[in-house]
C-alpha cells in the first residue's frame, strides 16, 4: 500500500514537472544582463523556441561584451507578432530579424542593418506530399495550404504573393504556427501543400523529408540582418559590427554564428533589402492583433 | 529431538505460513489494487494532456502536438505503449507512421485506453494508449518480494534471538539441572545449579535446590546414623557409606565388587541367609538382627533392614541394606540378663523393661509367681499382668511417680496366667542412663497373697537348703552336726566330719561356663549322696565345697569305705552337652570326739586335713593328724586370749582410704582392726574375729572400734582433715536391743564430731534375722546422723530384700568379685548387675579389693566410681593418712579429662 502511494506520488510529481514545463515553454523568458552602465537590449525574432534562442544568443552576446566592453541584454518576445510590435516601436537597441521585418522596421523605426549572412540567400519553398499528384502550384486552386504564420517572409508572405500574383489561384490559408507544423500538416494530409523555407525543410527528419516534394521556390532575398537603431551611437554600432565580423574570423566564433544561422558573416546595407520592398508584400501582411 | 529444535519449530512453521499467505493471498490482492490504481493514474495523466492536445488540434499545430506526445512517450514510454492519436476524420495523426505491429509483450498485461478529445461538443479526435501493466506489476511484485524478504529476515532474526534467549533462559539452566540430577542420581550432591532467576525455571531451580538439599540432608542424616550398603542383584557390593567402613574396618576398595560374605560372622546357620535371600529376591523387605565380623575378626551385632529396589517389572535390581550397630545394645541386653541371673535365686520376681515398657528380661521367680514363661512375656508389655482391679488412674499415677521420683513402692493386684488374681508388693524403679534419660524400668515384686501358708515350707527350704543341689546348707549342716554329736555322745559312738573339695572344678567352670559347672555340681552331688548311708548328711557349704557328716560309727575306721565310695562317685565321668567331664574330690576327715569336741573345731580340722589330701595328690582322703597340726594350732586363739589382748589394749585401727576414681576425691577411710601381737606381730582380723563371733567380747570390741574411730575423726578434724570413717559392724551387734542407745552415748562423747562422718558397714547381711527390727534400728541411727552401707554385697542370697528394705546409702561390692573381674566374665557380669541394681535403687556403690589400675579402669567402665584396695592404698596407720592424702592422685587412665 505504501509503495503504491509512493508510486502514486511519483507519477503525480512527474506529471507536475511536465505541466510546468509545458507552461514555461509558451512564456517569455527573462534574459540576464548586467545592470551597470548602459545596457543595450538585443531583440531576436522568436523563430525558435525560447530556450533554443537563449542557447544560441547568450554566448554570442557574452562574446560581444568581452570584445566591446558594452553590456547587452537579450530581450525575447512570446510570438513573432509581439516581436513585430516591439520592433516597430523601436524597443530594441539591436535586433536580429527577418528581411521583411527590416523593410518595415526601417520605415517605422529606422533600424539600420549591420551584418548579414553572405553564405546563402533566403527563399520560400512550396511542398506537397511526395505521393501527391500535384506538380504545379496552379493545381492548388481552392485547396487548403498550410503556412507557419501570415507574416513569415519566404514561407508565407512571398509565397502567397507569388502564388497570387504569378499563378492567380485562390486557396485557404491555414496558419499552423511553425514550419514543422507546416510539413506535418502536409504529411498528414491536413493541407494539400505548405509553405516553408529551404533551411527548415532541410532540418526535418529524413523520413519526413523523403515524403515531401518541393514544387515551387520563391525569389531569393538577402537573409536575416542584425540591425541597430539609429539612436545607438555610431561608434557603438561600428564596434559591434566589427566585433561580429571579428567573430566570423575565428573558428569558435564561426561555430557560434552558425547556430544563428550565419554561414558567412559580412556587413549589410539597406540596399540589400530594397528588392524586397518593391514586391508589395504589404498586401499580404497581416497586422498584429488580427489573424 | 533436541528441545531447542522443538521450541524453534512453531516459529519455523509460522515463517512458512507467513510466506505462503503473502504469496497466495496478499500478493494477488495487492496486484489487483495496484492495477486499479495504476489505471486510474494513467487516466489522470491522459486527462492532464487532454487540454494541450485539444489546443494544438484546434490550431493545427501538429508540431507542438507531436512535441507533447513525443514527450509523453519519452517520459512514460516505459508503460505507455502505442500512443496513437486519430483526427476527427479517423486519420492517424500520431505517430507519423502507422503502427504495424504491437510491441512484443504479453497482450494480457496491456490495458487499452481510448480517450476521445472534445471541444465544445465537437469531436476533434481520440487518443488511444496501451498501458503496459507488466512493468508496474514487476515493480509491485518486487516490492512485495522485498517485504517478504524483510519479514523472513525479521523472523529469522527473531528466531535467532529467540533461540539464543531460549538457550540462555531455558536450555542452559535445564542442561545444568539435567547434569545436577544425573550427579544426584550417582550420589554426588556437589552439583552446580544454574542461577535462580525470577521465573518458572528459577522456581524449578529453587525447588530442585530444596529437593537436593533435602535429599542430601536425608542421606547425610542416614549416613550419620546408620550403616548403609548397596548391592547389585548378584549380591555384590556396589557402594558403602563411611559408617560401614568405620565399623567393618575395611576400605572401600576392599569391599566394592565383593559379596557380603566377607563380613559374615559365621555364627548364623546357612538357613538364616537362605531365608534372607528368599525374602529379598522376591521383592520383600527383610528385617532382622545378625552378627557381622570386622576385619580384625571381632564380631558386631547389627539390626538390619534390607530393601530391594525393584525395576519396572517388579524384579529386584539392587538392594539397600540399612544397619544400625547394636553391639552396645546387645552388650546391655547381656548385662541385664546377667544382672537378672545374679538374682535368679531370689524369692522375688523381677521384670526388666526398656524405656518403652517392653519386657526385656524376667527371672525364674517371675514365672513361679505369674505362671508366664520368659518366652511368653519377652517383648510384651507388663500390662499382660493387669487384673482390672485397679482403675486406669492408678496405673497412670504409678508410672508418673516412677518417672518423676524414680521409683514407686506399693501393693498391687495382678493377674496370673491362669487368671487368678494375687496381691504383690511392688517396687518399680526407673533406671537412668549416663545423661539422665530413663533407659530401663526394673520391677521387683513378691507375692503376698498366701505369704503365711504357702511359702512357709519354701522359706524353710530357702533357709536350710542349697538352691542348686537341694543339699543342706551351712545352717542345716551346723544343726545336723550338733544333733549328730549329741547323738554320738549318747550312743557312745564316733562320728566323722569329712570336708570335701572338688579338684579342678574351677577348670570346668572356666572351660565350659557356669551353667555346665552348675550341672556338674548337681550331678556329682547326687552321685555322692547316693554313695552315702541313710542318716549321713551331705551339705554344700560353698562353690565346690561339701561337708559329709557320718554319724554312728561303731569302729572309727568305718568311715573309710563310705568315703571311698564317695571318691569313686565323684570321679565318675559325666556327659554334659556331649562333653565328657571328669573331676575328682579331695577329702579331709576329722573325728568326734577324737579330733575335737566342738563343731567348728571339727570343721576346721577337717578343712586342714583336706588341704593335706590336696597336697598328697588329690582324689584321696586324709584323716586329720593332731600332731601334724600342732604348729597351726599354736596360732589358734580362743576368746579368752583375745579378751585378754583387748584388755591389754593390743588392738589398733588401721585406715584404708576410699576414693572416687573418676573425680579423684578422697571420700573416706575404712577403719580396719589389727592385733599387735607381742610375739606374732600384726595379726589380720580374719585370724581372730571369727573366733569371737557372736561372743559378748565382740560387742565390746565393736564399741571400742566406733569410739576409736570417733576419736580419730576428732583428731583429724583438729589438724584440718575431714575424712569420713566407716567401721564394720556385725549383724550380731546391730541386732542388740540397746544398739541405738549405745551409739548415742558414743556419739555424745564426741560432740565435736559430726555423726554424718561416721558410717556403719553392716557385715554378714545374711545373718540379719528380723528385717523390720533392723530397719527400725537403722532408721533410728540415721536419725542420729550416721550412714549405713552393706559390706560384701552380692554374696548373700537375700541381698535384694535388704537392698529394698534397709536404708543403707552405700553398697560395697565384695572383693571376691572384684579380684577376679578382669579374668572372670561372670564376676564382671555380677558387678555390672550390682551396679545396675544399686542405681535402680538410688544407692551408691563402692568396690573393694581394687588391686590394680586395670581393676579401677574396668570398674569405671561399668559405672562404679568409688573404690578402695591395694591398687589405691593399703590399710595404713592413722598417722600416715595426712601424708598419703597430700600425695595421692588418681591414675591418669581413670580420668581422661
Interface residues (C-beta under 8 A of the other chain):
Chain A: X1 X3 X4 X7 X8 X11 X12 X14 X15 X18 X19 X22 X146 X174 X176 X177 X178 X179 X180 X181 X184 X185 X187 X188 X189 X190 X191 X207 X208
Chain B: X30 X33 X34 X37 X41 X44 X45 X48 X52 X59 X60 X61 X62 X63 X64 X66 X68 X71 X72 X75 X76 X87 X91 X93 X96 X97 X136 X139 X140 X143
